Amino acid sequence: MEPPRQKQAGGPLPPHPTLVDYYGSADDRPQFVRELFDATARGYDRIERGMALGWGRWYRREALRRAGLCEGLTVLDVAVGTGLVAREAARLAGDPRLVTGLDPSAGMLREARRQLLLPGVLGVAERLPFPDGSFDMVSLGYGLRHMSDLAVVFGEFARVLAPGGTLCVLELTRPASRAGRAILRVYLRGVVPVLARLRTRNREAAVLMRYFWDTVDACVPPQRILAALDGAGFEGVGWTLAIGIFSEYTARKPGPDRAPRRPPRKPERSNFFVRRMERQPPASRS
């Protein structure tokens, strides 16, 4: 019997407003996203390699390592797509069978299963088909913008994590400067869609990449995401920013530390490439 889902207080928290240029209402979004990823699944890895200029694989592995993933831990990779994050999780965990992928797109899940020997489940983050306390880590790579309600999703992540388990969410963040936003917009909404269509010969690939930027540009700011993680009951909520656009949100489910299965961690240090971001204090109430 599936566990009951608790209703979230305070109303839904969508990651961005309804984007009417792509779908009519919030209720239409899941089908639009699912069909778009189904249509682009076969060429998605070629698109990603071109967009990330070849360094995406190294970055995903290092971000998971920073979050504490190590040999022997079980992982649920939500929005697994073609398996880009799951592949690096399997390398760090030491066995692909320790990593379970979940995705609402049958096309994406088919690609992940074809490339990786890992369990794959068709499903959505808002209603995870797993018992409580099933995983040591939950990862989500660049799928936060495609969810319907961050409060519900983070509540589900907390539910399926074992006590002391870790959450690692990777996402793109709109640059803080006007010049940075303009440059990234030209690249992601102008250059990448053209290259994606040329590389895949698929018109939907260009639509996917324009939608990619538009969701990044409209996404709620990091402080709202951090507050939603707090609201889901996580502790040790943190935010790391790489080269000004790649956000890593990490959090821990309360409970006994699972450290005996992990090597000692080195203290996080900010550098030119990666910065540990400070959290803003909550606004005072008058």
C-alpha positions as CSV (number, residue, x, y, z in Angstrom):
1,M,0.0,0.0,0.0
2,E,1.4,3.4,-1.0
3,P,2.0,5.8,1.9
4,P,-0.3,8.8,2.1
5,R,1.0,12.2,1.0
6,Q,0.6,15.1,3.3
7,K,-0.9,18.3,2.0
8,Q,1.6,21.1,2.0
9,A,0.8,24.3,3.9
10,G,1.0,27.7,2.3
11,G,-0.1,26.7,-1.2
12,P,1.9,25.3,-4.2
13,L,5.3,26.6,-5.1
14,P,5.9,26.3,-8.8
15,P,9.5,26.8,-10.0
16,H,8.4,29.4,-12.5
17,P,5.2,31.1,-13.8
18,T,3.2,29.4,-16.6
19,L,5.0,29.9,-19.9
20,V,2.1,30.5,-22.3
21,D,4.4,30.5,-25.4
22,Y,4.8,26.8,-24.8
23,Y,1.6,25.5,-23.1
24,G,-1.7,27.0,-22.2
25,S,-1.9,26.4,-18.4
26,A,0.0,24.9,-15.5
27,D,-2.1,21.7,-16.0
28,D,-0.8,21.4,-19.6
29,R,2.8,21.7,-18.5
30,P,3.5,18.0,-17.6
31,Q,2.3,16.7,-20.9
32,F,4.2,19.3,-22.9
33,V,7.5,18.6,-21.0
34,R,7.0,14.8,-21.3
35,E,6.4,15.0,-25.1
36,L,9.2,17.4,-25.6
37,F,11.7,15.1,-23.9
38,D,10.3,12.0,-25.6
39,A,10.9,13.7,-29.0
40,T,14.5,14.7,-28.2
41,A,15.7,11.7,-26.2
42,R,17.8,10.1,-28.9
43,G,19.9,13.1,-29.6
44,Y,19.9,14.6,-26.1
45,D,23.4,13.5,-25.2
46,R,24.8,15.2,-28.4
47,I,23.0,18.4,-27.4
48,E,24.4,18.3,-23.9
49,R,28.0,17.7,-24.9
50,G,27.8,20.7,-27.3
51,M,26.1,23.0,-24.8
52,A,28.5,22.1,-21.9
53,L,31.6,22.3,-24.1
54,G,32.6,18.8,-23.0
55,W,33.2,19.5,-19.3
56,G,29.7,18.5,-18.0
57,R,30.6,15.0,-17.0
58,W,33.5,16.1,-14.8
59,Y,31.4,18.8,-13.2
60,R,28.5,16.4,-12.4
61,R,30.9,13.9,-10.8
62,E,32.6,16.6,-8.7
63,A,29.3,18.1,-7.5
64,L,28.1,14.6,-6.3
65,R,31.4,14.1,-4.6
66,R,31.1,17.4,-2.8
67,A,27.7,16.4,-1.7
68,G,29.2,13.3,0.0
69,L,28.4,10.5,-2.5
70,C,30.9,7.6,-2.1
71,E,31.2,3.9,-2.5
72,G,28.3,1.7,-1.2
73,L,25.6,4.3,-1.0
74,T,22.2,3.9,-2.7
75,V,21.0,6.7,-4.9
76,L,17.7,7.7,-6.4
77,D,18.4,10.0,-9.4
78,V,15.2,11.9,-10.2
79,A,14.6,13.1,-13.7
80,V,17.3,10.7,-14.8
81,G,16.9,11.6,-18.4
82,T,19.5,9.7,-20.5
83,G,21.5,9.0,-17.4
84,L,24.1,11.8,-17.4
85,V,24.0,12.3,-13.6
86,A,23.3,8.7,-12.8
87,R,26.4,7.6,-14.7
88,E,28.6,9.6,-12.5
89,A,26.6,8.5,-9.4
90,A,27.2,4.9,-10.3
91,R,31.0,5.5,-10.7
92,L,31.2,7.0,-7.2
93,A,28.8,4.4,-5.6
94,G,30.8,1.6,-7.2
95,D,27.9,-0.3,-8.8
96,P,25.2,0.8,-11.2
97,R,22.7,-1.4,-9.4
98,L,23.0,0.9,-6.4
99,V,21.5,3.8,-8.5
100,T,17.8,3.9,-9.4
101,G,16.7,6.3,-12.1
102,L,13.2,7.8,-12.3
103,D,11.8,9.9,-15.1
104,P,8.3,10.8,-16.5
105,S,9.6,10.5,-20.1
106,A,9.5,7.0,-21.5
107,G,11.9,8.1,-24.3
108,M,14.5,9.4,-21.9
109,L,14.1,6.4,-19.6
110,R,14.6,4.1,-22.6
111,E,17.9,5.8,-23.4
112,A,19.1,5.6,-19.8
113,R,18.3,1.9,-19.6
114,R,20.1,1.3,-23.0
115,Q,23.2,3.0,-21.9
116,L,23.4,2.1,-18.2
117,L,22.8,-1.2,-16.3
118,L,20.6,0.5,-13.7
119,P,17.0,0.1,-12.5
120,G,14.7,2.6,-14.3
121,V,11.3,3.6,-13.1
122,L,8.6,5.6,-15.0
123,G,7.2,8.2,-12.6
124,V,7.1,11.8,-11.4
125,A,8.9,13.5,-8.5
126,E,5.7,14.7,-7.0
127,R,4.6,11.1,-6.2
128,L,7.6,8.9,-5.9
129,P,6.8,5.2,-6.1
130,F,9.1,4.1,-3.3
131,P,8.7,3.3,0.4
132,D,9.9,5.6,3.1
133,G,13.6,5.7,3.9
134,S,14.6,3.8,0.7
135,F,17.8,5.7,-0.3
136,D,21.0,7.1,1.1
137,M,21.0,10.0,-1.4
138,V,18.5,11.6,-3.8
139,S,20.0,13.5,-6.7
140,L,18.2,15.8,-9.2
141,G,20.2,17.1,-12.2
142,Y,18.7,20.2,-14.0
143,G,15.1,19.0,-13.6
144,L,14.0,21.3,-10.8
145,R,12.5,23.8,-13.4
146,H,10.2,21.1,-14.7
147,M,8.5,20.2,-11.5
148,S,5.0,21.5,-10.6
149,D,5.4,22.2,-6.9
150,L,8.7,22.4,-5.1
151,A,7.2,22.0,-1.6
152,V,5.6,18.7,-2.6
153,V,8.7,17.5,-4.4
154,F,11.1,18.3,-1.5
155,G,8.6,16.6,0.8
156,E,8.8,13.5,-1.3
157,F,12.6,13.6,-1.4
158,A,12.7,13.8,2.4
159,R,10.2,10.9,2.7
160,V,12.2,8.4,0.6
161,L,15.6,9.4,2.1
162,A,16.9,7.3,5.0
163,P,17.5,9.2,8.2
164,G,20.8,11.0,7.8
165,G,20.5,10.8,4.0
166,T,21.6,13.6,1.6
167,L,19.9,15.5,-1.1
168,C,21.9,17.0,-4.0
169,V,20.1,19.2,-6.5
170,L,22.0,20.6,-9.5
171,E,20.4,23.5,-11.4
172,L,21.3,26.4,-13.6
173,T,20.8,29.9,-12.0
174,R,20.3,33.1,-13.9
175,P,23.5,35.2,-13.6
176,A,23.4,38.1,-11.2
177,S,24.7,40.7,-13.6
178,R,22.8,42.2,-16.5
179,A,25.8,41.5,-18.8
180,G,26.0,37.9,-17.7
181,R,22.3,37.3,-18.3
182,A,22.6,38.9,-21.8
183,I,25.6,36.7,-22.7
184,L,24.0,33.5,-21.4
185,R,20.7,34.3,-23.1
186,V,22.4,34.8,-26.5
187,Y,24.2,31.5,-26.0
188,L,21.4,29.3,-24.6
189,R,18.5,30.8,-26.6
190,G,20.3,31.8,-29.8
191,V,23.4,29.7,-30.4
192,V,22.6,26.4,-28.7
193,P,19.1,25.9,-30.4
194,V,20.6,26.3,-33.8
195,L,23.5,23.9,-33.1
196,A,21.1,21.5,-31.5
197,R,18.9,21.3,-34.6
198,L,21.9,20.9,-36.8
199,R,23.5,18.2,-34.7
200,T,20.3,16.2,-34.3
201,R,18.3,17.1,-37.4
202,N,15.4,17.5,-35.1
203,R,13.3,20.7,-35.0
204,E,12.1,19.8,-31.4
205,A,15.7,20.0,-30.2
206,A,15.7,23.7,-30.9
207,V,12.4,24.2,-29.1
208,L,13.9,22.2,-26.1
209,M,16.9,24.5,-25.8
210,R,14.8,27.7,-26.1
211,Y,12.5,26.3,-23.4
212,F,15.6,25.5,-21.4
213,W,16.7,29.1,-21.2
214,D,13.2,30.5,-20.7
215,T,12.7,28.3,-17.6
216,V,16.1,29.3,-16.3
217,D,15.3,33.0,-16.8
218,A,11.9,32.7,-15.1
219,C,12.9,30.3,-12.3
220,V,12.4,31.3,-8.6
221,P,15.6,32.7,-7.0
222,P,17.9,30.4,-5.0
223,Q,16.7,31.9,-1.6
224,R,13.2,30.6,-2.4
225,I,14.6,27.2,-3.1
226,L,16.6,27.1,0.1
227,A,13.5,28.2,2.1
228,A,11.5,25.4,0.5
229,L,14.1,22.9,1.6
230,D,13.9,24.3,5.1
231,G,10.1,23.9,5.0
232,A,10.4,20.3,4.0
233,G,12.3,19.5,7.2
234,F,15.8,19.3,5.9
235,E,18.8,20.4,8.0
236,G,22.2,21.7,6.9
237,V,20.7,23.3,3.8
238,G,23.4,24.9,1.7
239,W,24.0,26.4,-1.7
240,T,27.2,26.3,-3.8
241,L,27.7,28.3,-7.0
242,A,30.1,27.3,-9.7
243,I,31.3,29.9,-12.3
244,G,28.3,32.0,-11.4
245,I,25.6,29.9,-13.0
246,F,25.8,26.3,-11.8
247,S,24.0,25.9,-8.5
248,E,24.3,23.0,-6.1
249,Y,21.7,22.7,-3.4
250,T,22.5,20.2,-0.6
251,A,20.6,19.2,2.4
252,R,20.4,16.4,5.0
253,K,17.5,14.5,6.4
254,P,17.6,14.6,10.2
255,G,18.7,11.3,11.8
256,P,21.8,9.3,12.7
257,D,24.8,10.2,10.6
258,R,25.6,7.6,8.0
259,A,29.2,8.6,8.1
260,P,30.6,5.1,8.9
261,R,29.9,4.3,5.2
262,R,31.6,7.5,4.0
263,P,35.2,8.7,3.9
264,P,36.1,11.8,6.0
265,R,35.2,15.0,4.2
266,K,37.6,17.9,3.6
267,P,36.2,21.3,4.7
268,E,34.6,23.1,1.8
269,R,36.6,26.0,0.6
270,S,35.6,28.7,-1.9
271,N,37.8,29.4,-4.8
272,F,37.7,31.0,-8.3
273,F,35.6,28.2,-9.7
274,V,33.3,27.2,-6.8
275,R,31.8,29.5,-4.1
276,R,29.9,28.4,-1.0
277,M,27.1,31.0,-0.9
278,E,25.9,32.7,2.2
279,R,22.2,32.4,3.1
280,Q,20.2,35.6,3.4
281,P,18.5,36.1,6.8
282,P,14.7,35.9,6.8
283,A,13.0,39.3,6.5
284,S,11.9,40.7,9.8
285,R,8.2,41.0,10.5
286,S,6.8,44.3,11.6
